[in-house]
Amino acid sequence: MNPTEMTAAELVAAYSSGELSPVDATRSVLDSIGTGDRDINAFCLVDEERALEQAHSSQERWRMGSPQGLLDGVPISIKDIFLTDGWPTLRGSAAVDPNQPWEVDSPVAALLRADGMVFVGKTTTPEIAWKAVTDSPLCGITRNPVDTTKTPGGSSGGSAAAVAAGFGPLSVGTDGGGSVRIPASFCGIVGFKPTHGRIPMYPASPFGPMAHAGPLTRTVEDAAVLMDVLSVPDPRDPTALEPPHNTFRGEIGKSMTGLRVAYSPTLGYVDVDPEVRRIVDSAVRALESGGLHVTETDPGFTDPLDAFELLWAAGAATMLDHYPEGTRNKVDPELGKVWDRGETHSAVDFLDARAVAAQIGIDMGTFHLEHKVLITPTMPIPAFDAGYDLPPGSDFTSWPQWTPFTYPFNMTQQPAISIPVGTTEAGLPVGLQIVGPRYADDLVLAVARFAESVLT
């Protein structure tokens, strides 16, 4: 099998048996990037020399029978939001000076490095990860490998596109309103947003408790293993959770037969594309036939769009206010409008919006007493044309309006995963979202693995 088509788990097994080396795998991935990324633009930085150096070190460890970690030698990419020692972190913005010391690893980069993984490069993001598609004045437009006329979604669109295109089996993105799950759905891969604090983050995100880091992979098993690598507290994140008591990989095989779950096809207020609805309905029926006890019901909260957009604008303004003078004229014009709007909100406005988030969290906590997880479509629409912030021809005026299934669960800090469950007649992927109670990351992954086994 071509190494670019192998999962991380398959690569590790091949390294262990001696059938394949980390150098072979890394060269295959780098070759694939070299020939394929010109049409996709998933990477803003590729470091072949560094990647091969890390791969050779890993190869020697495997030869000695002493791998450094669970995913030693597996090629991985990192969204250009995470500080990474030796590489600039420009966050998709021309306002960040690349000519400065880059000597700090974020917790994510440090944990991946400690595990012995091979860093092939950094993936594209819209400026400061502010929107749900991936383009920026600095890096241009990132495209969906499934159909390069379409967007991969965002803001972790570069990471999702890289994994979907075979540019490495793993990537790590951020998710403040759906930014891991949206591109996972559009690109037909797995994207997991764990409970807030499960993966430590530094520097602290201006989007506060809505901001999560999470894996993008081709399989739920790979997501679980990567979670085992990343779920280690870091003293630089005061919100970081204690380490899990069990491994996520060890928990995903648990029986789900008879588990009580809820299916809400619209959350009670979302207008869903009929083809997406049909595909997700069919997947849920298959899960019910496979052993889940499914009840169709809505969680009961109303659309928190206004509160979310206020929190989002305030976060963007908080970050951009610390950028150099003159930044306002350099950033994406639409981001500039969000910045301006964020400047108008008071502390009282912010706390009122946080109260809305808290109430949804209370509502969901009660809901999960009866329904162990909530299933929804990940997106109400398939991927639309690349180069647009909003679906062309729609009545939407802001990106959260077309991703209503994702941002409520950033406000509640709950774990949520998107898995692929089919394609439209045009061949565009459709994702199914599984949401669980806070701290039940293992349950969400286990239900996702069950669904994956039933549907594939």
C-alpha positions, 0 to 999 in steps of 0.5 A: 500500500502507498504510505500516503494512503495508510492510517497512522495506526497502519504506519506504526504497525509497518514500522514495528514489523520492519515492512516500512520505515519512517523515512520511506513514509515521510518521503512519500508524503513530501513527494505527494505534497510536492506534486499535489499541493499546488492545486490545493494550497493546504500548506503555508510552510513545508520543511523537507530537510527538517522532516527527513532529519526527524524521520531518520532519527525515528528510523534509528529508534525503531531499528533499536526497538525503542520508539519514543512514543505512540506515533513515533515517525508518523508524518503530521502537519500543524495548523499555523496557529500553534507556536512551533519552535524553529518555524514562524507562526504567522496565523495567516496574517501579513501583519505578523512579522516573520523576522523574529525569534521563533523559539517556543513550542506550544503545548501541542507542538511540544507533545507531538515532538516528545512523541517522536512525530515527523513535522512536515509543515504548517497548514493554512488558516484564515487570519487569526482563524476568524472564519469558517472557510480558509483563505487569507491575504497572506496565503490565498485560497485553500481548496477542497481535495474532493473537488478543487472548485469547492472550499474545504471549510475552515478555519482548519481547512488547510489541515483537513485538506492535507489529511484528505489529500494524502499529505500525511494521515494526521493534523492538529487544528483549532476549533472555536466555532466549528473550525475542526468539524466544519472542514472535516465534514466538507472534506470527508474525514474525521474531526474531533473537538474534545472537551475544553481543556483536554488538549492544553493551549498556549498562548491563551486564545482570545476566544477564551473558553470557546477555543479548543484544539483537536485532531483531524484524521482519516479514522476514529482510531487515529483520532483516539491515539492522537488524543492519547498523545495530546491529553497531557496537562501543561502548566502554561494552560490554567484551564488544562484538565488532569490526564485521562484515567484510561487511554482513548484508544483502549476505550473506543472498542466498548460495546454501544449496543442499547446506548440511549442517544438522541437524534436532532436533524435540525436542533429545532431551528436549522434549515437543512439541505434536503440531500444532506438530511436524507443522507444523515437520516439514512445513517442514523437509521443504520445506527439504530439497526446496528444497536443504538436506541435512538430517539428523535428529539431536539435539545430544547435551546434556541439559536444562540447566534447573537450571543456567539457572534458577540463573543466572537467579535470581542475575541477578535478585537482583543487579539487584534488590538495587540497587533502593531499600529496600521494593522487595520489596513492590512487585514482581511476587510471582513475581519476588519469589520468584525474587529470594529464590531468587537470594539463596540461591545461592553463588559456587560454585553460580554457577560450577558452573552456568556450567560447565554452560553452557560444556560445552554450548558445547563440545558445540555447537562440535563438533556444528557441525563436521558440521552447519552449523546446527541447526533446531528448533521455536522453541516446543513449544506455541502461544500460551496464554491471556494473563494467565498465567505458565504454560500453564493446566492444565499441570504446569509450575512455572516459565516456562523449563519451557515454552520449552526450545528457546530458553534453552540457546542463551543459555547458549552465546551462539550466534546463533539466529533464529525465523521463522514457518512456519505456523499451527495450526488455531486460527490461532496462529503456529508458529515454526522456530528456526535456531541457528548457531555463535558468530559465524556470524550471517551464516550464520543469517540466510542460512539463514533468508532461504532458508527464508523464500523456500522457505516463502512 
